[in-house]
Amino acid sequence: MRTFTFPDLPPLKDFQFLTDSSGYVLTQAGQLYRFTGERTTLVATPPQFSVSHFYFRNPAHGALVGVSQAPEPPVRQGAVGAAALPLALLLWLAWRGQHRPLVRSFFFGLGMLLLCGGLLVSCTGWQQYRTPDPGSPHTMLLTHNPLGTQASPHIYLPNKGQKSFIALTDDHGSNWETQQLPTNFYPTALAPMGRNFLVGTYANEQEGPIALHGDGDIFIYGTDATRTPQLANNSKQRPYTIGVSRGITGLLVSALDSALYVFGSERMPTLPNGVMSGTPGNIYVLPASLQSPTRLINTPDTVDVESLSQARTGEIWVTMAGRKPQLRNHRLVYTALPTKRLLRFRGGQWQPVTVPPFSSFEQVAFVPGAATGYLLTATGEVLETRTDGAAWHPLASKAVRQLHPCQQGITWLQGDNQLVFYPTLAKE
């Protein structure tokens, strides 16, 4: 076990080890530092936004995301907006012909017929793209094409004045190529897939003056077409997008089954509905090709998935949020729950897990390809398993705040600014 303390830095928000003694740290103020041992160097980042997440594929190739305040972007024209244009035209014609009853009646009737017909098709047509998974009552198989591009930015009106950004570097952060995301949602997840970077978003997950809104998308940056030929023509100005109709709290690219796991909130219903907004589930599983078929897995209750990890056995483990969205006085707010549950998906069924005396957990993380896994309890302890989750034992209890598994073992952030590298594979 190796410990690294950075007393001269403000409290840390996130970190990444690239070797057993070097990597990057992000402070809560959005400053990025490179560290070697306990020596740190400030990395100059783009001034357009405050960094909220980062990831480096290697010491040179990395990405940052974040938000800033800017003039309000244009409103997205969704399915209802597109349908409203011809409908508005018909109603306007009916109004212009109000002195002629037959003309008025004809255009009004035609407009209502188009509206009702469009809603009927949208409410039923998408169901042909989903079928129940015979292996699990909690899973739906989807056959629609998930990959596409947006005709216009995806905007949440209460996020007025907000802009979201990504910045890319291939020279250790000496230079950054900055691009505005086609949304004003918060970037809440960042992960590499091949040489590409995936950005997950959440419209608004914080309770406050802006209403909660569990919508989100994945934006893909890069032209690595090894698994997905369409990405050879990907554009930074108009990136390929996967609309998920739910807020994203995390992304996991699994080497075990070559899949992308997207997790977060329950679906956000839309009018008209689509296959994603009309199908329950808060874990979306795509093959590495990002093509159909895909899966939506539904966890118990309408609670966000906060962390997800895959054991060597293929089982999915998740920790759930300690709050539940609830409609109160015509407003969506959070209601506190007594615990943050730990669940495992085994044999197509969800099983609750407790590790007495602990029953509330912040995070679960398995070491890729190993029987070793780690749990972070709600009170800051770290528990370890060497048996794929069959048994757990205490490992650390120093106010741990975050876990990051790596090929060599587990790393964690404890206290304000202390990192721990704990190699485990040699002990297996």
N, C-alpha and C positions, 0 to 999 in steps of 0.2 A: 504493500500500500504506500502510495506517495501523496503527500499533501503540499499544496501550493497556496500561499497566502499573499494577498495583494493589499497591504494596509493603506497604500497611498491612493487607491481607487475608491470612488463612491460605490455604494451597494450595487451588486451585479444582478442582472436580469436573466442572462442566458450565457451559454458557453459552448465551446466545441473543442475537443482534443483532436489534433491531427497526428500526433505521436504520443508517446507516454509522458512527454514533458513539454509539449508545445501545442499552440493552437490559438484560438481567438476567444475573447470575452466581450460581452455587451453590457454596458451599465444601464441602470434604470433611467438615466437621462438620455439614452440613445447614442452614447459614444462607443465606438468600436476600438478595441485594443488587440494587438498581437502580443502573445506572451511566449517566452522561452524560459523555462524554469520559473523564477519569480521576477524576471525582468519583463517590463511591458513597454510597448511603443504604440502611441496613438496613431490610428489609421484615419486619414482624412476621408470623409464620406461626403456625398453630394449635399449641397446646402438646401436643396429644394424641399426636403422632407426630413422628418425625425424617424430614425431607424427603429423598427419594432421587432423584426426577425432577420436572421441572417443564416447562411449556410455556405460552406466551402467544400467543393468536391475534392480539392487538393489545395496545397498552400497558395496556388496562383489563381485558380478558377473558382469564383464565388459570386454570390448574389445577396442583395439587401432588399427589403421591402419596408414600406412605412406610409404615413399620411402627412398631409400639410393642408393648410387653409388656402383657398383660392376662390375666384369667382364661381358662382353656381354653374355646373355643366348643364347641357340640355337634357330634357326628360326623355327617358327611354320610351319608345313606342312599342308596347308589348302587343299581345294577341288582341286584347280588348281595344287598345288604341288603334290598331290597324283596321279592325272591324268597324270602328266608330266612324271612320272617314266616309265610306260609301253610305253608311246609315245616316250620318249628318247631312250628306248631300241630298239624300232622298227626302228627309224631313224638311230641309230647306225648300226643295221643290214643291213639297206639299203645302208649305206655308205660302210660297209665291202663288200657288193656285188656289188659295183659300176662298177666292170669290167664285171658283168653279167647283162645286161639291164633288163632282165625279172625279176630277183630277186630284183633288185633295184626298179623297178616299182611296184612290188607286195607289198613289205614292206612299201614303201612310201604311196601307195594308201590305204593300210590297216590302217596305222597310221592316215592319214587324216580322214578316215571314222570313226575311234574310237573317234577322237577329236571332229568332227562335231556332231556325234551321242551323245556323252556325253554332249556337250553344249546344244543340242536340248532338251535332257531329262531334264537337270537341269534348263533350261529356262522355261519349261512348266509343268513338273511333280509336282512341289511344289504348283501350283495354285489350285490343288484339295483340299488343306488344308485350303483354305480361302474362305469365302462367305460374301457378304455385309450384314450388320446388317439392318433389315427392319425398325428398330426404329430410325436410324440416318444415313445420307449420309456421316458422318465423321468417321464412325466406321466399322471395318472389324472384323468378327469372325474367329478365327483360331482354327484348330483342330489337329495340329501336337503336338507331345510330347515335351514340352519345356525343360524337365529335363534330364540331361545326364552328362557325364564326358568327359574331354578332353584327347585325346591321347597324346598330347604334349602341352607345354606352348603356350599361345597366345601372340605373340611378335609383337611389332611395331618397325621396324628397326631403325627409327630415334631416339628412346629412348635408344640408345646404352649405355650400362653400368649401366642402372637403374634396381633396384630390388624393388619389392613391398612386404610389410609384413603385417601380422596380429599378434597381441599378445593378449592372453586371460588370465584372472585372475578369481579366485573364492575365493580369500582371501584378498579383499580390496586393491589389488595392491601390496601386499607384495612379491608375486612371479608372474612371467609372463611366459606363454608357447608361444614361438615365432615360427611362421611358415611363410615361404616364399610363397606368392601367385604364382600360375602358370601363371604369366603374368608379363610384364614390363609396363603395363598401370598404370596410376595414380589411386589410390583408392580415390573416390570422394563422396562416400555415405556409411553410416553404420547404420544398423537398426536391432533391435531384432525381431524375429518371434517365439513365444513360447520361448523355451530355446536356440534356435539357433540364430546365428548372420549372417546377409546377408551383403556382401560387394559389392558395385557397383563400376564400373571402367569407365574411360574415357581415350582413347588413348592419346589425347592431345587437350585441349581446349584453350590453351594460344597461342596467336599470337606472333611469334618471330622467332628465327633461325630454330626451328623445326616446320615442316608443321602441320597445323591443321588436326586433324583426328577424326571424329565422330564415333568411334567404341567403344564397351564396352561389358562387361559381368557381371553376378551376380555369386559370389562364396558363397557357403553355408557352414558354420562351425558349427558343432554340430550334435548330433544324436537323437534329440527329434523327434520321429516319430509319434507323436499324430495325426497330419493331413496328413503326407506324409510317408507311410510305408517304402519307399526306403531309407529314411534317417537313419534308424536303422543301416545300414551298411556304413554310410558316413565315409570318411577318411580325416584327416587333410592334408595328403600328396597328395591326389588326390580327392579333394572335389567335390561334385555335383555342376554342373554349369548350368546356364541358359544363352545361347547366345542371345543377343538382337540386335546386329548389329547397335547400336547407342550409343553415349556417354551418360553416366548417370550422372545427376546432383543431383538427390535425390530419396529417397525411402520412401513411406508412407504405413504403415500397418494400414488399417482401420478396426476398430471394428464394424462400422456401417453395412458394407456389407461383412465382413470377406474376404477382398481382399487385395492384394498387388499392389500398384500403383508405377510403375517405370517410371520416367520422365527424359527428357533431350533433346538431339539433334534429328534431323530428321535422317532417316535411312542412313546407309553407304552402297551404292551399292557394290556388289562383283561380281566376275566372277569365277565360275558361280553363279547366284542368288539363294537364298533360300527363304523360305516363310517370314522370318523376314527381310532380306535385300531387298526383292522385294516388300514389302508392306509399303506404306507411313504411317507415324504416329510417334508422339514423346511422347505418353503416352501408356504404355503397362500395361494391367490390368490382373492379374492372381488370381484365387481363392486361398484360404488359403492352399488347397491341393497341389498347384503348378502343377496341371495337367490341361489338356485341358477340356473344351474349354477355350480359352483366348480371349482378345480383344486388338486391336490396335486402338487408337483414334488419329485422325489427327487434329492438331490445324492449324489455318490460317497461311500461309507463312512458310518459312523454318528457323524459329527462335527457339532457345532453350527455353524450359520451365525452369524457374529459381526456382519457388516454386509452390506447389500444396497443396490444402487443401479441405476437404469435409465438406460441411455444414450438419446440422442435417437433412435437407430435402433430402439429397442424391446428391445434385448438386455438381459438381466439379468446383472449382475456381482455376485459375492459374495466375501467373504473368510471363511475357515474357521478354527475354533478350533485352537489348537496343542496340544490334548489330546483324548483319546478315552476315552469311558467303557468300562470293562471289569470283568467280574465276577471278583473275587478273594476266595477264602475266604468265599464266600456273601455278599459285600458289593460293591456297585458303587463303583468308584474310578476315578480318571483315570490314564491312561498318557500321558506326554508324547510329542508328535510332533516330528520334526526341524524342520518349517516350518509356518507358517500360510499355507495355499495361497490363491491367487487364481484364480477360475474365471469363465468367461463362458459364458452359455447362448445358443448361436447355432445356428439351424437345427434346434432340438430336441435338440441334443447339448451336453454339457458339454465345454469345452476348457480345459485348464490354461494359465495365463499366467505367464510370468516376464519380468522387466525387468532383464537383467544390468546390474550384478552382484547385483541384489536378487532374492530368491526367497521371502521371507517378508513378509507384509503384515498390518497391523492393520485397515485400513479402506479402502473405496472409496467415492467420492462424485462423482456427475456433477451439473453445474449444470443445473437443469430447462430443457429446451428449447434447450440449446446443445450444441455439439460438444465442449465443454470438460469435463474430468473430472480428478479428483485421487486419488492413492494415498498412503496413509500407510504407510511401511515399518515393520517390526518394530524398527528402530533409530532411528526418529524423523525420517526424512527425508520430504519431500513431493515427489511427482512429478506432473507435469502433462501432459495430452494436449489437443491442439486438433483432433484428428482422430477423435473418437469411440472412442478407445482403440487406434487403429492404431499409434501411436508415442507414446512417453513421454520426458520430459526432466526433469532435476532443477529444483526451484524453491526449496526451503528446507531447511535442515538444522540447526535450532536446537531439538533435543529436543522436537519437536511431539508432542502427546499425543492430540489429538482434532480432527476436521474436522466442520464444519457447512456444507453448501452453502446458498446463498440465491439469490434471483432476480438479484441484482446480481453475484454471484461466489462466492467461497469465504471462509470464516472459519475460524480455527483457534486452539487453545489450545497455548501453548508454555511450557516451564518450569513453575514453580509457579503464577504468577499474571499471565501476559501473554497478551493477545489480539491477533490480527492480522485486519484486514479487507482482503481483496485483491480489488478489482473486476476483473472479467474480460470482461464483455460488450462493453465499449467497444473491447477489443482484437481482437474477432473479425473 
